[in-house]
Amino acid sequence: MKYIKLLKDFVNNKISSDEFESLFMEIFKKEKLFDSEREFQILDKLFGDVDAYCSDSALFDPEFDIDEAQLRLSVKQALKALEE
């Protein structure tokens, strides 16, 4: 599954958070069919977190944005859920 590879690459520091954000958004927005409703729910939640990710500390607003550590945690949780 393309999502699991992408999530693993990010978790294992093979790609940066900015690369992950760009690739995930591109893939998710083009997706027409998901393997299951469960997969969609997991990835849809992750989409919200990726969308809330802000790498620019000058623009970061803790009320609306998440930082890299929070993004990594969200990706790890999504990866675990997808692998179950």
N, C-alpha and C positions, 0 to 999 in steps of 0.2 A: 504494500500500500504506500502510495507516494507521501501521504501525510506522516506515517510512522517514520519513514526515512528522514524526512525534513525535520521532524521534531527531535529525532535522535541526533542528527547532525548539529542541531543547536545545543542540546543538552550536553553533548560531548565536545563542545567548543570547536567544531569544525567550521562553523560559520558564525559571523557576528550577529548581534541582536538586530542591527539595522538590515543586514542581509536576510535574516529570518523574517523580519517584519515585511519586507518587500516581497519575498517569495511566497510567504503564506497568503498574503492578501491577494496576490496575483492568481494563485491556484484556487483559493476558496471562492473568489468572485466569479471565476469561470466554470466552477463545478456545476454540473447539471443534475447528476444523480449521485446519491450517497448509498453506501452498502446497506444502511439501515437507519431507522429513525434515531436509534441510540447514538450511532456514529455522528449523525447530523447534530444532535443536541450537544455532544461533547465538543465538536468543532465549532459550533455556533457560539458557545460560551467562550471558547478560546479566541474566536474572532473578535468578540467584544473586548477581551483583554489586550489583544494585539493592537486593536484600534485605540485603546486607551494608553498604550505605551508611548512614552515621551523620552527621547534620548538627550534632548537639549535642556540642561539644568536651568538655563535662563528662562525657559518657557514652561518649566514643570510646575504644575498646580496640584498639590497632593489631594485636593478635593475631587479632581476629575481624572488625573493621570496616574499611571503606574510606572515604576522605574524598572531597570533591568533585572534586579533581584526578584521583584514581584512577577515579572514576565517569565523568568526562568522557573519559578515555582509553579506558575499556571501551566507552563508547557510540560513540566514533569508530571503534574497531576493528569493532564489530558493524555499524555503518552501512556501512563499507567492504566488509565481507564480504557483506552483503545486496545491495549494489549491483553486486557482481561477477557 
